[in-house]
């Protein structure tokens, strides 16, 4: 799906699909502060596409040095 077709605010599964990961892995990365917390609108949790993009851009590329303790926190 082209980025222009992704909404600015996404529910859990949609945010996971956008990043190409499972919803359970999204939860783990959020709980470890490697991805942003969702925003809350009434009882709905909504991830901001632009915040996900910024967090994704901060992830290391293959071969880059990453403090091992940062990734040890993720199962």
C-alpha positions in Angstrom: 0.0 0.0 0.0 1.5 3.4 -1.0 2.2 5.7 2.0 -0.4 8.1 0.7 -3.0 5.4 1.3 -2.0 4.8 4.9 -4.1 7.0 7.3 -2.3 9.4 9.7 -3.8 7.6 12.7 -3.7 3.8 12.8 -5.1 1.2 15.1 -2.8 -1.5 16.5 -3.0 -4.1 13.7 -2.8 -1.5 11.0 0.3 0.1 12.7 1.9 -3.3 12.8 1.1 -4.0 9.2 2.5 -0.6 8.2 5.8 -1.5 9.9 5.7 -5.1 8.5 5.7 -6.7 11.9 3.2 -8.7 14.0 0.9 -6.9 16.4 2.5 -8.7 19.4 5.9 -7.6 18.3 4.6 -4.0 18.0 3.4 -4.3 21.6 6.8 -5.5 22.8 8.6 -2.7 21.0 6.3 -0.1 22.4 6.6 -1.5 25.9 10.4 -1.3 25.6 10.2 2.3 24.3 11.7 1.4 20.9 8.5 2.5 19.2 6.2 5.4 20.4 3.2 4.9 22.6 -0.1 5.3 20.9 -2.3 8.3 21.4 -5.7 7.8 23.1 -9.0 9.0 21.6 -11.7 8.0 24.1 -11.0 4.3 24.5 -9.3 3.9 21.2 -5.5 3.6 20.9 -4.1 5.2 17.8 -0.6 5.3 16.5 0.6 8.4 14.5 2.1 7.4 11.2 4.6 10.2 11.3 5.8 9.2 14.8 6.2 5.6 13.6 8.2 6.9 10.6 10.5 8.8 12.9 11.0 5.9 15.3 11.7 3.6 12.3 14.3 6.0 10.9 16.1 5.7 14.3 16.4 1.9 14.1 20.0 0.8 13.2 20.9 -0.5 9.7 22.3 -3.9 9.4 26.0 -3.8 10.4 25.7 -0.7 12.5 26.9 -0.8 16.1 24.0 -1.0 18.5 24.4 -1.1 22.3 23.7 -4.8 23.0 21.6 -3.9 26.1 19.1 -2.0 23.9 18.2 -5.1 21.8 18.5 -7.5 24.8 15.3 -5.9 26.1 13.3 -7.2 23.1 12.4 -10.9 22.8 
